[in-house]
């Protein structure tokens, strides 16, 4: 959707919603459309283009008075955008208005505003949660795609939970707070609301950076073997929500996350310090002078005014003592976390009605912050996400808490929670996918892209060295075609990558990791000889850091370039699991790769091997085979015939002799070869590896499920031609050999025979059919064939006692029926339709 269309849709939805309490100021439609038109006209890639945004009214938006929900607080419209707002605009988001909040961001309920209580998006008699109430409800109703809030005690998480949306609360200080009316200056954060994690993460990556630096060892991903803490007790939760929380923890356990019960008491004790101790003095420092001068004014919420005014009487010794106590409780809490990477908690304790808050404004608000107040005090980051709904239709939310700087890790765990939970139905709006790199890397955390090709590949024995340093796996890549790979003489075995002259190398498979640059230095310091790090070029021309080795180590190693992939080399050359005949027969196999020394690994030739009990059919078509347009043998040109010589196709019987498997070729498109087609087989996981005997090659094969019932017939027609008809499950194969006397002599290349013979003779030599296909609704449809004009035909076999007829074409392309005598029938009972 264009930005202008999205803006029009947003204003229409706002009018239809009839929720004026969400907004303190809504910009004129004409102004928003003018900005949207500029976004649509931009030639720059804008990560938030097509999205509309709202901003909590304690954050400056140029041209809008920043009142913090106190009309007399602002002298006039803000002259400039806060940094976070300016960055949203620069990224293509259109700001459409400023949202309501608990006055001076003091509250977690969303009712403490002279503009009215912001009501829940689903049940208007319930609270929205606060203090970022208007922002959260605007997102939940689909009026905007993203919204900015602030969070000191949970204001960016509690309303997210109650509204069934995502709220990201970053590490304190990594998002600039200039242009934000402070609540408690030491602990304030700017937060992001969105209805999905990808959009929220993209927006956070836009607004963050340029303030507090991330720790140099900040992780970029959740590691394997993840340990997540959960509270041993759940104070304040009703039984249904306690059950919902345990279900969320169980879903993480199902994803192989180790859940560890801990004592939450030091966290909860620290949470009480924010309002019940000396730390509340910071609220008076922020806006106390204004509040003291206007006590009793109708524009001041009495609950908020009482909290802030009382904070002015806190003695300095109480503030200092409570900061000392906070440090002690933080140390105790971190000891509880121990080696857990994250903490999973309920975001809040319940969803009260507006009437319940009116009856007990302080008590209800205090309970709402049970699981949120400690977070900023202890310098932790958090991501709040929905985790299902209760029996009343209320969204239930959990928060993932992590240490300072571990924002990317918290996001990964939150993503796991979302993947395992049922989503809450929300009205439609625009979203964007998650960024390719985690938002801390966009916000100033110095990172390096690292190419690995061996023992540090995912699942390999040294990958833990990257996991332990917080590196993020970014996926598979290939190098440019100017590298060679060698197996080095090291323990554990590892490969060395060497750059060579153009034309002497190939593309090597690897994986890309993103690692903090400081952590890369730590990794490099521990890197043993003969390994080194240097620049490497990927297939797309990108330059990254990659593994290399010394020239001496390369010269002493074994060149394994033709495997193209370290894991593939290990798979092919390790003993693997022994193979029995039962592992192979009655299956349709597809070749994954062919590795031959001196060549580039072949993964593009289309190869299918249909194996019945004893008989098999094998058809191989190179990816670059030219298209053939002739619809009959007589229509094929010499060029067509020569092109068809690039195929390989053969059929016969599979024999095994003490681990040596021989594919005897009774029908072969090409002249007989001097060496038999013989190899050894082993299983490496789900891959069948074939190792040539007498010929140096490796083939990787993958199979469909076994299908023991099938058809297996050796055929012969009245002219002496040999044939074959196989069916394995839904797959079938058909073979019609050459006419007697037309098989080329051994040792002569088929291409040479076809090129030198007259055209009629060349066509006769190529008059051999090996076809494969599938049975679909009683039709035996050919999908691949040595004679391409057969593709799409119905073989239509008719099986009678001792004979078979099938549909073919004569040399002119006319339909005919060919009659075969069954020379040998090894068929299992066929489940034919």
Secondary structure, DSSP 8 states (H G I E B T S, - for coil): --HHHHHHHHHHHHHHHT-GGGEEEE--HHHHHHHHHHHHH--S--TTTT-EEEEETTB-BBTBB--TT-TTT-SSBBSS--HHHHHHHHTT-EEEEEE--SGGG--SSS---TT---B-SS-TTBB--SSSHHHHHHHHTTS-SEEEEEESSSTTTHHHHHHT-EEEE-STTSB--TTB--SSTTT-EEEEEESSHHHHHHHHHHHB-SSS---TT--SS--SS-EEEEESS-TT--HHHHHHHHHHHHHHHHTT-EEEEE--HHHHHHHHHHHHSGGGHHHHHHHHHHHHHTTT-TTS-HHHHHHHHHHTT--HHHHHHHHHHHHHHHHHHHHHHTT-SEEEEES-S---BHHHHHHSHHHHHHHHTTTTTHHHHTTEEEEEEEEEE-TTS-EEEEEEEEETT-HHHHHHHHHHHHHHS--------------SS-HHHHTT--EEEEEE-STTSTTSTTTHHHHTTT-EEEEEEEB-S-EEEEEES-SS-EEEEEE--TTS-B--EEEEEEEEHHHHHHHHHT--TTEEEEEEEBTTS-EEEEEEE-HHHHHHSEE-GGG-SHHHHHHHHS--B---HHHHSSEEEEEEEEE-TTS--B--SEEEEEE-SSEEEEEEE-TT------SSGGG--HHHHHHHTT-EEEEEEEEEETTEEEEEEEEESS---SS--EEEEEEETTEEEEEESSS--EEEEEE-----SEEEEEEE-TTS-EEEEEEETTEEEEEE---TT-S--TTS-HHHHHHHS-HHHHHHHT--EEEEEEEETTEEEEEEESSGGGTT-B---EEETTEEEEEEE-TTS-EEEEEEEEEEE--------
